[in-house]
Amino acid sequence: MIHYDLNCAEGHRFDGWFPSAAGFEAQRDAGLIACSICGTTQIDRALMAPTVSVARSDKGSVAETPLSPDQPSPLERLRKEIEANSDYVGLRFVDEARAMHEGRSEARAIHGEAKPAEAAALLQEGVPIAPLPFIPKRRQN
């Protein structure tokens, strides 16, 4: 995973996590990344300084301690949180999200799957969606 600071065409700054630089560019080009403030999809990476660990004499390094094998990664914790607190709607995601946005169904937390063009269309309609940084477990088998 790679973390980027992002700028929109209106000058708002926000951040995002992506699987790779190519993943960021693919999502940006498909219009899947929207400014969290104004909603525009005209996004670019902001100039960033690299993260550097600094050694401390009293506590060793300030770099984060590696996770032990029995601890879930932050991404796995995020997946569990999303799966526990939202409904998986699979390929019905676009229809469900649009129906909730238009008031045709009760609003609730959902996650599912959408083609990039369908997700871009939802964003253009003002439907608040965001890509997840993982593949649903139901599709991993």
Number of C-alpha atoms within 10 A of each C-alpha: 11 11 13 18 14 19 18 22 13 13 11 14 17 16 13 13 15 18 12 12 12 10 14 21 16 14 16 17 15 17 20 23 27 22 20 15 11 12 16 18 20 15 22 17 16 14 10 9 6 6 7 8 10 10 11 9 7 6 7 9 12 11 11 7 7 8 10 8 7 6 10 12 13 10 12 12 12 15 17 12 11 16 16 10 12 13 13 18 15 16 13 13 19 21 14 21 23 17 15 15 17 12 10 10 12 10 13 11 12 17 24 19 19 17 12 16 12 16 22 23 16 20 20 16 11 13 19 14 17 13 16 15 14 12 11 16 9 8 8 6 5
